[in-house]
Amino acid sequence: MNNLINKKVLLFAPELEKKEHRGIAVYTKSLINGLFKSGAEVWLVTSLNTKNLIIDKFNKSSMDYIYTSEILQSFYLGNDNNLDYNNGNLLSRKLLGFFKGRDKFIIFFLNIIKLLKQGFTYNQRNTSQINFYYKNDNPYLKLEKLKFMENISGFISAPNIGSNLKLISILPILNKIKIDIYGFDFFITSEPLNIISKNKTSILQTIHDLIPLEFSPEILNVKSFYNKIKICNKSNKLFISETTKNKFNYLLKNKFSNKIDNENVLIQPPSLIFEKSLSVDNNANILNTIALENKKINKRIKKNKKTKLMNTLKPFNYFLFNSSIDERKNVHLLIESYINSDAQRSGINLVITGKLKNDAYSIKIKDLIKNNYGIHSTGFVNESQKSALYLNSIGLLSPSIIEGFGIPVLDACCLGLNCFASDCSSHREIQNLFDFKKFLNIYPPNALTNWSDIFYNYEYFKDINKTKSIEKRLLRYKYYRKILEDNFKLKLTTLINKLSTN
């Protein structure tokens, strides 16, 4: 049943304007899908300034048509040039760099002056409304990255809002932006943002984790994030796990008198996409699809690997790690555990997705991969390749030191894939869902022996009926995806309707 008919929602989701969609973007796309299927009209904020396009000779509908193409192109290419205050080391390098170079110092203050000139409010005067009506044969909607745009009804152009929010989030005062845009029933954020509503429109803020305060904290990063969650504390809140909710309340308990008590936990649906492969009527088509995706992945691996001793990547001969590469994800322990076992000599591979950076941790990982022919780094993979990797793997490995939730683990459990994860509270929360205990094994993130034993367990490597196993995984995934999607939509619509009546 569509419970949000006639509701109009404005979504603030800066991560969708990045070059790569990972992590929060997966949640945001589920949010858009849930709102749309519930009957809501979803509008999306963009930092792009459409007023730079002068199209005076066109009528409004023609202008919207052209503006939409420009906006979709911007979302497709991504804009990662904004300051990233949620990436500690990068933040320090960029912001502290402003004060080491005169040119950067000038740029920093020019941005502040520009913001002061514009004002700390986005309203009808300095924003533009662009309707997204005509979608027939739109080339951007055929691209995997922007497929979610089918459920978007329009855009609000709020020039530079992403960079402006980040720019002022470290300030002790004047660290928030007011939203004075009318015509919406709700403002929703996909992550903690330092915005407040100047009119009576309610804000629903999403909080994923408190990791910037918990692991590898840095002064500017902490200031920025803490200011954001203080502002979130005055809004209605969505948490992606009970773990995050409990930590948030512990941190801010009795700190602020005007705290709003509307807090809800929303477990997001799994992220894998199989499309036509979810039909098990034609086994040959399923296997051909998998073979094609693996061929693409193997081709990429060979480009990244010079050794001639490389194991061939085949269905059910590899373990999978699927996440970003940083110290918090504990990838080094995985590689060390794998090297200490007989898996490599037995033809069992370790596949690591995620983009390797140029920092010290990634350089160390690169060296280990280069010297071990059974470890394959794919870099960033698209959604089809990621789903194929899951479907064909022996098991998923997730030894993270800390997580806000753990979507890779949820994906594995929905698929019925053996999963080995660290004992952080969010993983235990997933383990308690449905029958997931049967598939999810929890180990301390520093227990090298436990993680090494995974690669010694020959039960995982024995001959199996691949076609039957694939069919079983696909059917199971389809079942649990529907349950989680329905629960997500029901809880979301119930919450919004409840807040609308208050």
N, C-alpha and C positions, 0 to 999 in steps of 0.2 A: 504494500500500500504506500502511495506517495503522500507523505505527511508534511512536506515543505513546499507544497504548491503555493504560489504567490509570494514566496519568500525570496528576497534578493540579497545575496551575500557578496561582500567585497573581500577578496583573499589577498593577503600580503605574504608573498612567498619568494624572497630574494634568491633562494638557492636554485630556483628554476631558470634564472638568468645566467647561470654558470655554464661553462663549456661542457662539463661532465655532470650527469645526473646520478648521484649516489646517495645513500643514507637518508637524509631528511627528504630528498626529492621523491623517494619511493613512498614515504608516508603521505606526502602532499598529493601525489597522484591518486592515492587511495581516498584521500579526503575529498578531492574534486569529484571522483567517481561516485562516492557515497552521497554527496550533496546533490549531484545531478540526478542520480537514480531515485532520490527521494523527492524530486520535483522542484528543487531550488534552482534559481537563476544565478549562476556563478560568474562573477566578474573578477578579473585579475589585475593587480597593480603592476605597472612596468616603470622602470627608471628612465626609459627612453623619452626624449623630448620630441614629441611629434610636431610641436609648433615650429621646429626647424624646417619642416617641409611646407613650403608655400604653394598651396594649390587653390588659389582664389577662384579659378574659373570653373571649378567642379561644384556640383551640388553636394549636400551633406552625405547622402548615401554613397556617392562616388568617392568622396574624400575618405570616408570610413573604410571603404574597400581598399584603397591604396595605402592608407595608414596601417591597416591590418597586416598587409604584406610586409611593410617595413618592420613592424613589431615582431612578427613571426620570424623574420630573418634574424633579428636581434636575439631572440630566444634560441634560435637554432645555432648560431655561431657562438653565443655565450659571451659574457663580459666578466672576466676574472681579474680585471684591473683594479677593482675596488679594494680598499683596505680590508683585510680579513682579520677581525679582532678575535675570532674563535680559533685561530691557529697560532698558538703561543710563540714559537720561534720565528715564524714569518712576521708576526705582529711586531716583535721586538726589532727585527731587522729593518722593517719598513718605517715604523714610527720613530724609533730612536735614530734612524738614518736621516730623518728630517733635520735633526739638530747637529748632524755631523757634516752635512753639506749645505752650503749657503743656498744653492738653487732649490733643494728640496724644502728647506726652511721657508723660502719665499712661497713655494707652491702650497705648502701647508696653510699658511696664513691667507693666501689668496682664496683658497677654498672656504676658510672661515668667513672672510669678508663677503664672499659671494652668498654664503648661507645667511649672513646677517642682513644682507640687502634683500634677499628673497623673503626672509622671515622664517620663524620656526613653526609655521602653520601651512598645511596644504589644504586649499579650499577650492571653491568653484572658479576663482579667478586665476590661479596658477596651475590648474590641472586641466586635462582634456578628457572627454568621454568619447570612446570609439566603440561603436556597435560592431559585433561580429555576427552578422546575419547570414551572408552568402558564403556557404562552405562547399558548395557543389564543385567537385573536381579541383579543390584547393591542393596544390602540390605539397605544401608543408604538412598537411594532415596525413599524407602518405608516408611521412618519415617516422621511423620508430620513436625517435626522441620526442616528437611533438604530437604524437597520436592523442594524448590526453586533451589537446586543445579542442577536440571535437565537442567536449562538454563545457567549453567556455563561451559565454554569451557576449562578452565585451571586455574592454580594457579601460583602465583609468591611467592615463599618462601623468605620472608625478615625477617630473624631471629630477634625476640624481637622488631620489629618496633613499636608495640603498646605501650609497656612499655617504650621504649626509647623516643617516642614522648611525653609521659606524664612526663617523668623524667626531660626533659630539658625545658618543656613549662613554668616553673616558673622562669627561668633564665633571667637576664636582657640582656645578649648577648648570642650568640651561642644557641639560643632557637628554631632553625628550622633544619629540615633534608632535604637534597637535594635528589631528585629522578632523577637518570641518567639511566633510563631503556628505551631501544629502542624497536621499533616494535609496538608501540601503537599510535593511532590517538588522544586519549584523556585519561587523568587521571580524575577520578571523585571521590569525597569524599562524604560520606553519612552524615558527620557532620563536623564542623570546625576543621581542622587539621593544625598543624604547619609544613607543607611541602611546598617546592617550586620545580619547575621543573628546572633541570640544563641544559637540552637540549631544543629543541624548542617545545616539547609536551605541549599543553595547559592543564590547570587545571580548572575544574569546581567544585567549593566547595558549599556544601549544608549548609545552616544556618537555624536552626529550631526555635531558640528563643534566647533571651538575659537574660533568667531567672537567671543564675549564678551571673549576675551583678545587678539584680533587687530585688531578694528576698533572705533573709538570707545570705547576702554576707560575705565571710571570706577572709582574706588577700591572702592566697595562692591560693585559688580557683579563686579569682578575677584576680590575676596576670596571672595564667595559661590561663584562658578563654580569657582575654583581649589580651594577646599575640597571641592567635590563630586567633581571629577575625581581628587583625591588619594585619596578614599575609593573611587572606582571602580577605582582602580589595584590595590586589594586584592581585587577580585572578578573573575569571568569577564566578558569583555567582547565586545560586538557592535558593530562599526563599520559605518556605512552606505556607506563608501567606503575604498579604499586610501589616498586622500589624507588623510582624517581619521586613519586608523590610523597613518600615517607621522608626522604632526604630533604626535599624542599621544605616541608613543614618543620622539620627539626632545625634547619638552618635559620628560618625566618620566624620561628615561634616567638610570640609576644614582642616582636620587634616593631611592628607597625599596627597602629590601632584601627586603621580603616581597611583592614584585610577583608576581602570578599570570600565567603565560605563555599561558593559554588565551585567545587573541584570534582573532576570526573576522570576516571581512567578509561582509555579507549585503546583496546588491543587491535592493532592494525592487521589487515589481511596479509597473507604471504605475497611475495613479489615475483615469483617465477611466472613466465608466460610461455605457454605451449601452443596456443591457438589451435590449429587443425590437428596437431599431434595429440590433442586430448582425446580424439576418437581412436578407439582401439580396434575398429572394424578391419583395418587394413594394416597388418603387421609390417608388410614390405615398405609401405609409405613411411611408417614411423621410423624404421631402421634406416631408410634412405635419408630421411631428414637428419637423423643423428649423425650418420656418416658424413653428410655434407658439412654440418657444423664442426665436427671434429677435424675434417680436412682443412677448414679455414683456420682453426686454432693451431693445428700442427704446422701449417705453413708459416704462421706468425712465430711459433716457437723456433723453427729452424732458422729463421732470419736472426733471431736473438741469440743463437747458440752455435758456436764454431766447432765443438767437439763432434767427432764422427762416431763416438760410442753412445750417442743418445738413444735411450729407450724409445720405442714407438708408443705413442699415446693411443690406446684402444679402449673401447667400453669395458668397464669393470676391471681395469688394471691400474687405477690411480686413486689416491686420496686427494681431496680438494680443500684448499683454503681460499675463501672468497671474502675479501675485505680490503680496506685501505692498508697501506704499508707504513706503520710507524711503531715506535717503541711500545705504545700501549697495547698493540695487537699481539705482541709477544711472538712474532714470526720466527725469531732467532731460535727460540726453544723448540719449535716445530722442526726446523731444519736440523738442529743438533740431534733431536730424537730420531729423525729419519736416518741420518748418517750413522748413528750408533747401532742401527738394526741391520738385518739381512735383506730388507725389502728391496734395496737398489739392485743387489746382485740377483734377486729373484725375479726381476722384471717389473716390480711394483713401483709406480711413479708417485711423485708429489707435485701437484699442480698448484701454483700460486698465482691468483689473479690480483689485480690492484697495481696501480702505477707506482713504480719505484722513483723516489725523489733523488735529489742531489745532496741530501744531508748525510751525516756520518753513519747513521743507522742503515740507511738504504745502501750505501756503498759497501758496508759490511755484508749485507744480504746478497748483493750482486756478486761479491767475491766467492761466497759460499756456493751460489748457484752455478757460477762459472766452472767451479772445480768438481761438481757432482752431476754426472750426466743424467741421473734420474729425477732431477728437480727442474721443473719447467716454469718459467715466468711468462705469463701471457700479456702482462700489462693490462690496460683497461679493455674489457670485452663488452660487447653490446648485450642486450637482454636475451636475444635468441641464443647466442653462444653461451652465456651464463647458464641459461636453463638447460641447454644440452649437456653442459659440464656436470650439473647436478644430477641429471637423469642417468648418466653413465658412470657415476663415480662409485667407489667402494664405500666411501664415507666422507663426512664433512668434519673438518678440524677447526676449532675456534678457541684458542687458548688465551683470549684477551685478559688483561689484568683487571679491566673494569669496562662495563657496558651499561648504557641506559636501558636497552632492551635486548636486542640481538636478533635482527631480522634474518641473517643467514641461518641461525639455529632454528628459528621458526619455520623457514622454508624447508629445511631438511626433515624436520619432524612431520610436517604436513605430507611430505613425499614418502615418508616411511624409510628414510635413509639413515643408516647408522650415523650417529653424531656424537662427537667427543668435544666437550666444551669445558671451560674453566668454571670454578665454583662461585662465581660472582652471583649476587642475589637475583639479578634479572634473569640469568640462565636457569636458576632454580625455579623462578616464577613460571618460565616456559615449560619446564619439566613437569609442573603440576597441572598443566592443561590436558584435557582429554586423556588419551592413552600414551602420551609422549614419553612417559617413563620407560617404555619398552625400547625406545630408540635413542634416548638422550642419556649419555654417560657423563658424569661430572667428575673432574679431577682438579686438584689445586694447580694454579698456573705455573708453579715452580717445581712441580714433581716430575723431574726428568725421567725417572724410572717408569712411572705410570704412562707417560706419553710415548716412551720408547716401546713399551709392551704392546701398544696398539699395532705397531708394525711387525711384531713377532707373532701376532695371533693369526694363524693360518686358516682359521675358520672363515675369515673375511675374504680369503683369496681362492677358496675352493671353486671348482667348476660349478656353474649354475646355469639354469635355463635363462639366457639373457632376455629373450622375447617375453617370456612369462613374467619375469621380474619387472621389465619395463611397463608392461600392461598393468601390473599390480600397482606400481608406483603412480602411474598416471591416473588410474581410477581413484586411488586414495587421495591424491592431491586435489582432484576435482571435487571430491566430497568435502574435505576440510576447508578448501578455499571458499566454497559456498557458505558453509556454516560461519566462518569468520567474517566474510563479507556481509552476510545478513545481520550478524550481531553488531558489527561496526556501524552499519547503516541505521539499525534500530536504536542503538544507544545515542548516536549522533542526533538523529531527528527528535528523539525524546528530550534530550538536553536542550536543543535549540527551542523547541516548543515550550518547554518549561520556563526558560529564561525570557521568552517573549511575553509570557503572561505575568511575569513579576513586575 
